[in-house]
């Protein structure tokens, strides 16, 4: 009986254990033509070694690229052209935010979006369904089919016992 309880608990807790944490990108304007970029997961865990990139919106050119230190915070000089901030935490973890303009504004304006394909996109935009959701639904169907099979077996067993008792 205890084994069954443990198995049920594991099956019920599995989706919560599989739940993938999400990357959070915080950008703060320091009001001195610099920004502070901070990366962390929604669990509060820091993201040291995640890569921070500033990409020009005009050309897709990488204006700045560096890994986060152990504090998961970087202070960066604001570029003079429109840009986006990309925090790349590895596979399935990438966040993108629009860059903050310097005090005097951008010196270059966006002319065309021909090179937009070169720009990074947030990885959650690509995934229609999260891995945790897919695994949870698969487990739900598996448990449903197992319940139906066990129900059929128990019904057949009861029916044969009723026939034998007569």
N, C-alpha and C positions, 0 to 999 in steps of 0.2 A: 504493500500500500504506500509506503514512503517513497519507493522508487517512482511510482506514478505521479505523486505530488511534485517530486523534483523535476520530472520530465515536463509536466504541465507548466510549472513555474518557468523553466528554461524556455519553453516554446512561447509563453506569454511575454517574457522579458526580452526575448531575442530582438524584436523590432526596436525596442528602446536602446539596446546595446549596439545595434547596427546603425542607428541614426547618425548621419554624417554631420559634423559640425560645419558651420559656415564661416567664411572669411569676412572680416569687417575691415574696411578701409576708412580711417578717420583723417580728414585733412583740415588743418587749422591755419587761418591767415594770421601771421604774426605782425601785420601792419608795418613791416619794415622791408617790403619786397621779398620776403621769404615765406615759405610755408613749412609747416611741420607735418610730416606724413607718419601715421602710426598704423601698424597692422596688428590685428589680434583675431582670435576666433570668438564666436559667440559664447563659448564656454568660459571666456576670460583668459584663456591660454595665450601667451605672447607668440609672435611669429618671427623669431630671429632667423636670419639667413633667407627670408623671403626677398624676392627681387622687386625693387621699385624702379619704374621707368616713366619718364616724361616723353610723350610722343607728340610731334607737331601735327596739328589737325590738317594743315595744308598738304604736307608731303608724306606724312607717316614716318618721317625720320625720327630716330631716337635721339632726343636732346640730352637726356641724362639717364644713367643706369648705374645702380648700386644696390648691394644687398643690405638689408636691415641689420643693425648691430644687436647685441643681446637685449637691449632695452626696447627693441622693436619700434624705435622712433628715429626719424631723420629730419634734419632741417635743410631745406633746399632753396636756392635762389630762384625766384620766379622768372621764367623765360619771357622774352619780349614779344613772342608770337603765341597765338592761340594753341593750346595743348590739352592733352588729357593725361591723367595720372593712372598708371597701371600698377597694381600690386599683384605679383605672381607668386603664389605660395606652393606651386607644384601642380601635379595632375589634379584636375577637377577644382582647383582653388585659384581663381583669378577674379579680381574686382577692378572695375574701371570707373573713374569719376572725371567730370569735366574740371579742367584746371581753373584756378582763381587768377584773375587779371592783376597785374601790378598796379601800384597807386596811379601811375600816369597812363594806364591803359595799354593795350597791345599796340605795338608799332606796325605790325603786319596784320592785315585782315585776311580772313579766309577767302580765297579767290575761287577755287573749284574743289569739288569732292571727288576728282578722278582717282585719287590714290586712297580713297576711304577704305578699300579692301585691305590695305596694308595695316590699318589701325587694329589694335587689339580690341577684343570684345569680352565682356564678362562671360565667364564660362557657364553661369547658370542660365544665360539667355539661350544657349545652345541646347540644353537638356530640357525636354518637355516634361519628363518625369524623373524624380530623383531615384537613386539606387535603393534607398531605404523604402520608398513607397513600392517599388517593384517587388522587392523581397518580401515585404509585408503582405502584399496581395497574393503572391505566390504561396506563402505559408498559409494564408487563410483558405485558399482553394485546396491545398494539400490536406489541411485539417478537416475541411468539409467532406472531401472524398473519403478520408479515413473514417470519419464518423458514419458515413453512409454504409461503407463496407462492414464496419463492426456492427452496425444496426441490423444489416441483412443477416450476418452470421448469427447474431444473438436471436433474431426472430426465427431463423431456421432451427436453431437448437431448441428453443422453447416449443416450437411446433412439433418437433420429433419427440420431445419429452411428453407432450400432451397426448400424442398418438400412442405412445408406449404405455401410458398410465391407464388407458381404457381397457 
